[in-house]
Amino acid sequence: MKTKAVRLYGKCDLRLEEFELPAIKEDEILAKVVSDSICMSSYKSSHQGEEHKRVPDDIAVNPTIIGHEFAGEIVEVGKKWQSQFKPGDKFSIQPALTYEGGPVGVLSAPGYSYRYIGGDATYVVIPAEVMTQGCLLPYKGEGFYPASLSEPLSCVVGAMHACYHTTPGSYVHSMEIKDGGKMALLAGVGPMGLACINYVLHREDRHPALFVVTDIDQARLDRAASLYTVEFAKSRGIELHYVNTGSGDPVEALRALTGGTGYDEVVVMAPVPAVVEQADAILGFDGCLNFFSGPGKSDFKAPFNFYNVHYASTHVVGTSGGNTDDMKEALDLMGKGMDPAGLVTHIGGLNAVIDTTLNLPDIKGGKKLIYTHIDMPLTAIADFGEKAASNPVYAELDRICKAHQGLWSVEAENYLLSHAENL
């Protein structure tokens, strides 16, 4: 079967090409990709090329398909998996494999490392290592975009689970956030920050009593507050504050919200030394700083108060991605109705992937959601109305999104897939 895909040949060398997929083996699966959300990790790998840890050294001759936040439908199932999967099943992929025989060892991942699987493609071959690691995950909910966004949501799920606390006199760490504790999310209204807010407010088993979200962009804070309201948080037993830390003394203001105790968990969503230093300064006793957002340079450093490490048991953990259980938890929550649409601000077709990926930091807004079988320039949901006069598809998408508080939805997705121009 032929596929169309965006492949990485080297630094900033992405190409949209059509080529033949190999016939599947008995331990492989042929799948149709429907949606993929573009991640900053794809931006990093496309700019670093073969220097990226997940990208093979020989991409100039064996290019890999990019994109790792994808969902779709199974088309054909190899004999080995026919008792577990069938054509038509909807799926998501956990890209963070631990398969030691992959192209670049334990860091092998669909969307970085493989010639025939990645999210920015029309059809892919799901290889044996994805299957044997249990990384092909069924999705039972409506639509496809929630399953695409289960991967970024799993990253914040993992971040919460990776936080830990200690007990004086004991060497056993207690994993997890403190139930009924105090949490701060710094630089927290970007796409991944919104995913974190959504998860914290909807999580069923535990949550903080105080949850403070900061940023220096008031417009983005206001949008977050309209999507994930203080009132809804209160109904979940959470006191939620959105705080602009662009002026004054943010450390003093943030500590004041805790009554002076500091925070049990501080999650840093931007690789900025000043933000890390601010996070350190607001930690309470036994406070855990989760450094979530990965820096682009290997020499990233920030000051840290080691007096507090010694005498106040403050500590740091870093997380990058979620594991398969985290992704299953994300899929389960969305199957129960938790909608990640607030993360999505732009829609496009496969033809929009190259420019979007290479220039992602310069494109304001949240997640850029790609539908791989359509031809559509990357378009902000807020701009659908401007394009309505020249294209009736945009007019109807504008109407549907406005009916859903300006957000993407399964209704909008279904309309797009049935009315947009095919690639």
N, C-alpha and C positions, 0 to 999 in steps of 0.2 A: 504494500500500500504506500502511496505517496503521502508525504507530509510537507507542510510549510512550517518553517521554524526560523527563529532568530538564533544565530550561532556566533560564538566567540572565537575569533582567530588570533587575537593578540590584544595589546593595550589599545583601548578605544576602537577596536576593529570588530564591529558587530555587523552581520549581514543577514538579511531576510532572504531565505533560499527555499526552493522546493527540491526534494530529493526522495529517493526510495528508502523505505524502512526495510530491514531484513525480516524474513518470515520469523514468527515467534517460535521459540523452542517449547518443549513440554512444561518447562518450569517458568515460563514468562507469560505476560498478559499484554494484549494490544488494547489501547485505550484512546478514547477521544477526549481531548482537553476542551473544556468549555470556557473557563475563566482562570485568570491569573492576576494576582495583585503584585505590583512592582515594589520591591523592597530596596532600602538603601544598601543592603548587602550586595544586591546585583549591581548597583552603581559602583561599589568598591571593587568587586571582582572584574567588572568590565574595564575599569581604569588601571587595575593592577595586572591584569592578564595572567600570564603564567607565573608571576611572582606571588599571586594569591595562594594561600595555603590549601584551598580546596580545588584549585584549577590545575590540571595536568600540565606537564612541561611541553607536550607535543601538540598544543592546540593549533599551531600554524598548519599542520597537516591533518590533524584529527580534531576538528572544532567540536566544541560542546554546546548543547542547547542551554540557554539561560532561563531563569525563572523558577522559583521554588515554592510559590504560594498558590498552588493550583488545584483545581477540582474538575471533575468530568464524569464520563460514563464509560463503563467497560464495554468493549466491542467483541473481543475474542479471548477465551480463556484456555491456557495450556492445560494439558491433561492432568498435571499434578495438582492443580488448584480448582478443578471443576466441582469438587464437593463443597467448596467454600465460597466461590464467586460464580456469577453468571452474567452473560451479556445484559446490559441495561442497568446494572447496579451503579449507583452513584458513589463516588469516592473522593477522598482527599489523600494527600501523600505526606508522610512525615519524612522530610528530607535529611534529617541529621542521622545518618546511618552510623553504625559502629562495625561495619563489615571490614575486616582487616585485609581482605584480598582485593579490595576495590582499586580503581585507577591510581589514587593517591593515598592509599592506606586508610586509616581510621577516620580521616576527614572526608572521605568520599560522600558526595551528596548530589542527588538530582538537582538540576539547575546550575551546577558548577562543573561537575566532573564527568558527565556522561554524554556520549554521542547521540543517543537515541531516546533520552528522557529529559524533559525540562518543561517548565510551565508555558513558555512562549512558543507553542507549537500547536498544530491542529490535531495531530495524532502522535502517540509515543508508544514505545515498547517498555513496559515495566519489567526490569530485570530480576533475576532470581534473588539477588541479595536484598532487594526491597521486600520481596515476598517472604524470604526466610527470616528476616528481622521483624516481621509483623508490621511493616511500615506502610502497607496499603490499607487505609482505614475506611470502612463503610460510613456513609453519611445518609441518615434517614430523614433529614429535615427538608424543608421546601427550598427551591432554588438551588443555585450553585455558588453564588458569591459568599454566603456564610461559610461554606466549606473551604473556599480559598482563604478566607480570613481566619480560619481556625489555626493556621500556622503562626501568624503573628500573635494571635491571642494566646497560643500555647507558650509563647516566649514570656509573657507577663505572668501566666499561671506558674511557670517554672521559677520565675523570679520571686514570687510570693512563697513558694514551697522551699526555696533555697535559703531564705532568711533564717537566722537561728539565734538562740539565746542561751545563756549559761546560768548555772546556779552556783553561788559561792560554795567552795568546798567540794564540788563535784566536777568530774572531767567528762561528763556526759552532756553533749549539746542537745538542746531541745529545738528540733527543726520546726520551722513555720513562723509566721507572724504571730504576735500576741493577740489572742482573742480578747476584744475589748480594750486594746491598747491604743497607742497614738502613732499615726503614720503620716509622713509627708512625702509628696511626690513633686520633685523639683524639675523645672522646665517641662511640666507635665501635660501640656495640651497639644503636643504634636500627635501624629497618628498612633504611635505606640503608647503615648501617655493616655490618649482617649481609650485605647484598648484596656489599659490598666484600670482606669476609672470604672469602665463598664464592668469589668470582672469583679473589682472590689465591691461594687454596689450590688451585684447579682449573686455573688458567691453564697452557697447555701450553708456551709459548715462553720465558717468563722469570718469575722470582720473586725476592723478597728472601731473603737467608739468615737475617735476623733480622726478625721481625714482631711488634710490640708493639701491643696493643689496649687502650685505656683507657676508663674511665667512672667515675662516682661512685655508680652503682646496682649493688650487689653481686648482687642477684637477676638483673638483666639480664646482668651479666657471667657469672654461673653458667650461665644459659640458653645464652648464646653458646658458652661452653666445652663444653657438652654437645652442641651441634649441630655445631660445628667444632672438633674435639678437637686437643689438643696432640699426641696420638699420630698422628693422620692427617697433621697438618702435618709432623711429623718424617719420615713416609714419603715426603713430597714434597720433603724436603731443606730444610725451613723450621723454624727455632727460634721457636716461638710462645709469647708470654706474654700473659696477661690481667691487667691491673693496675688496682686501685682507687686513683684519685688524689684521693679525698675527704679525705685527711688527710696529715699530714706534709709533707715537701718533695717534691712530685711531680717537679719539674725535676731535682733531684739524683738521685732514684731512677730516673728514665727515662734520664738520661745515663749512669748507672752501668751499665745494661744494655748500653750500646754500648761499654763499656770506656773511656768518657770522650770518644769521638770525636764524638758526636752522630749525627743521622740524615741519611741521604741524601734521604729524602722524609718529610714530615709532612703528613698529610691531616686537615684540620679539618672535622668533621662536625656542628658546632653553631655558630651565629652568636652567640658569646658572647665579648666582649672578652678576658676572662681566659683563655679557651682559646686564642685567637689569640696572646696574649702568651706563654703557655706553649709553644706550638708554635714561636714565634720563638726562644725560649730553648734549645730542644733541637736546633736545626738544626746539622748539622756543616758542614764546609767544602764550599762549592758545594751546600749543602742547598736543596731546593726545597719551599716550603710551598704546598700546594694548598688554597685556601680553597673548600671544596666547597658547604657549606650556605648558601644565599642568605638574607641578612637581610631582615626585613619592612619595615625603615625605611631610607630613602635616606641618612640621616646617620650610618649605622653607622661607627664608627671604633675603632681599637685601636692601642696603642703598638707600634712596631716599631724594632728596633735597626739603625740605618743605618750605624753603625760596622762591623757585620758585613757589611752589604751591600757596603760599599766594600772592606774588607780580607779578608773571608772568602767573597765571592761568593755570599752567600745571596740568595734571590730568591723571588718570589711568583707564582703563577699561579692564576687562578680559572676554574672550569668550571661550566657550567650545562647539563646534558643531554648526551647523546651524539649523534654523527652517525649516518647510515644504516649506515656500515660497522661502527660499534660495535654497533649493534643486530643486524646480521647475525652478528657474532661471538658475541653473547649467544645468539641463536637457535640457532646452530650448536652451541655448548656444551651447551645444554639438549636439543637433538636427539640429542646423544651421551650423554645421561643425567645431566647436572648438574641436580640438583633444587633449585629455589628455595623449596621449601615452608617452610623455616625462617623465611622472612620473614613468613609469613601467620599471624595470630593470631585473626582474626575473619572470619566469613562472614555475608553478608546478601543480601537481594533488592533489586530496584530501589526498592521502597518505603522502604528504609532509607537511601537515598543523601542526602537533604536534611539530615536531622539529623546524620548521620555527617560530612558535608562541612563543615557550619557549625561543628561542635564538635570537629573532629578533634584539636586539640592536647590536649583534655581526656580523650580516650579512650586509656587506656594500652594498651601492647602494640605489635605490629608492624603489618604491612599489613592493611588492611580490604578483603577481596575480595568483590566484588559479582557475583551472577549475575542478569542483567538480565531474565530471563523468569520469575523466581519471586517469590513473596510470602513474605518471611522477615525478621523483625527482625534487626538486627545482633547477632550472638551470638558470644561468645568460644568458640573450640574447647574450651577448658578447662571451659566451662560446659555442654557438651552433655549430660553425665551428669545434671546437675541437672534438665534438662528432659525426660529420658527417660521419666519416669513419666506425663507428660501427653501425650507425642507420640512414637509409635514411630519416626518418622523420626530424631529426635534420638538415640534409643536406638541405632539402627544406626550412625549417624554417629559416636557415641561409641565404639562397638566398633571400627569401622574405623580411626579415628584413633589409638586406643590400640594397635592392632596395627602402626601406623606410628610408634611412639615419640612419640605425642601430636601428630603433624604432619598437615597436610592432605595429600592424595594424589590421584592420578588415580582410584583406586578410590572414594574419598569423593566426588569430583566427579561421577563417573558415577552413583553412587547418588543423590546430591542431585538431579541433573537429571532423573532418571527417577521420583523419588518425592515431591519437594517440591510444595507447592501452587503452581499457576501464578498469575502476576500477573493 
